[in-house]
Amino acid sequence: MPNRFASTAAVYPLGMIVAMNKNRFFTLFSGYNRKSIASLIGICIGLLLTFTYRGYLFNTNSCFFILLIIWLAAHITINNKALYTLGKYAFGIYILQRIPMIILSQFLELNSLMNYVFVIISFFMTIVMAYVYECVLRKIDLSIITKA
């Protein structure tokens, strides 16, 4: 099994743990007190010690990277409409991102120029698919909620 699948298997439970203990994590990470700075130093040390792209250390590195993102989220507020919209459709983007790439790889012969075209078209196709996915999911959710 490739390491990227094991990495997902390691990071997903971490996300569940963080979600279930959200208040504890944000209390620990928020502010610039000793606990917050010590946790940042620990995360950075963990990232540096596990910085490799081989074996199970990569999976540990992925977990430390996620903790760093959560620490940064506790300290940085970004009021950006584009980021809010991308975050709203993040799950759809995540699960649908490979479909445009697979479809386009059948039609485009990749070379140095076409690589950029491939990425741009894939990006926009993924965004459109995620939007449609979220709209359909919203309608399904509403029909389930109204029937319940």
C-alpha positions in Angstrom: 0.0 0.0 0.0 1.5 3.4 -1.0 2.4 5.8 1.8 -0.1 8.4 0.8 -3.0 6.0 1.7 -1.4 5.3 5.0 -1.0 9.0 5.5 -4.7 9.6 5.0 -5.4 6.8 7.4 -3.2 8.5 10.0 -4.5 12.1 9.5 -8.2 11.3 9.3 -8.4 9.9 12.9 -6.3 13.0 14.0 -9.0 15.2 12.4 -11.7 13.3 14.3 -9.8 13.7 17.6 -9.3 17.4 17.0 -13.0 17.8 16.0 -14.2 16.0 19.2 -11.8 18.1 21.4 -12.0 21.4 19.4 -12.3 23.6 22.5 -9.2 22.0 24.2 -7.1 22.4 21.1 -8.0 26.0 20.5 -7.6 26.8 24.2 -4.1 25.2 24.0 -3.1 26.8 20.8 -4.8 30.3 21.1 -2.9 33.3 22.4 0.8 33.7 22.8 1.1 32.2 26.3 3.7 29.6 27.4 1.4 26.6 26.4 0.8 27.9 23.0 4.4 28.7 22.2 5.5 25.4 23.7 3.0 23.5 21.5 4.3 25.5 18.4 7.9 24.6 19.3 6.9 20.9 19.8 5.1 20.9 16.4 8.0 22.5 14.6 10.5 20.0 16.2 8.2 17.1 15.3 8.1 18.4 11.7 11.8 18.8 11.5 12.5 15.3 13.0 10.0 13.5 10.7 10.8 15.4 7.5 11.2 12.6 5.1 9.2 11.2 2.2 9.8 7.6 3.0 8.1 5.1 5.3 6.0 5.8 8.3 7.8 9.0 9.3 6.0 10.6 6.4 2.7 9.7 8.1 3.8 11.3 11.3 5.0 14.3 9.4 1.5 14.7 7.9 0.0 14.7 11.4 2.4 17.4 12.6 1.7 19.4 9.5 -2.1 19.3 10.3 -1.4 20.4 13.9 0.6 23.3 12.5 -2.3 24.3 10.3 -4.7 24.1 13.3 -2.2 26.2 15.4 -2.1 28.8 12.6 -5.9 28.8 12.3 -6.1 29.7 16.0 -3.9 32.7 15.4 -4.7 34.0 12.0 -8.1 35.4 10.9 -8.5 35.8 7.2 -11.7 37.5 6.0 -11.4 36.6 2.4 -14.4 35.8 0.3 -12.5 33.6 -2.1 -11.0 31.5 0.7 -14.4 31.2 2.4 -16.0 30.0 -0.9 -13.2 27.4 -1.4 -13.6 26.3 2.2 -17.3 25.9 1.7 -16.7 23.5 -1.3 -13.5 21.9 0.1 -15.0 18.5 0.6 -16.4 18.4 -2.9 -13.1 19.6 -4.3 -11.2 17.0 -2.3 -13.3 14.0 -3.4 -13.8 15.1 -7.0 -10.3 16.4 -7.8 -9.0 13.4 -9.7 -12.0 13.0 -12.0 -11.2 16.0 -14.3 -7.5 14.9 -14.4 -8.5 11.4 -15.5 -10.8 12.7 -18.2 -8.4 15.3 -19.5 -5.5 12.9 -19.6 -7.4 10.9 -22.2 -7.8 13.9 -24.5 -4.7 16.0 -24.0 -1.2 15.1 -25.0 0.9 16.5 -22.3 4.1 18.5 -23.0 5.6 21.6 -21.4 2.9 24.0 -22.5 0.0 21.6 -22.2 0.9 20.9 -18.6 -0.2 24.4 -17.7 -3.4 24.2 -19.7 -4.1 20.8 -18.1 -3.8 22.2 -14.6 -5.9 25.3 -15.4 -8.7 23.3 -17.0 -8.6 20.7 -14.3 -8.9 23.4 -11.6 -11.9 25.0 -13.2 -13.6 21.7 -13.9 -13.1 20.6 -10.3 -14.6 23.8 -9.0 -17.6 23.5 -11.2 -18.1 19.8 -10.3 -17.7 20.6 -6.6 -20.4 23.4 -6.9 -22.8 21.0 -8.6 -22.0 18.3 -6.0 -22.8 20.7 -3.1 -26.0 21.9 -4.8 -27.2 18.3 -5.3 -26.1 17.4 -1.7 -28.0 20.4 -0.3 -31.2 19.3 -2.1 -30.8 15.8 -0.8 -30.3 17.1 2.7 -33.3 19.3 2.5 -35.5 16.4 1.3 -34.3 14.2 4.1 -34.7 16.9 6.7 -38.3 17.8 5.6 -39.3 14.1 5.6 -38.0 13.5 9.1 
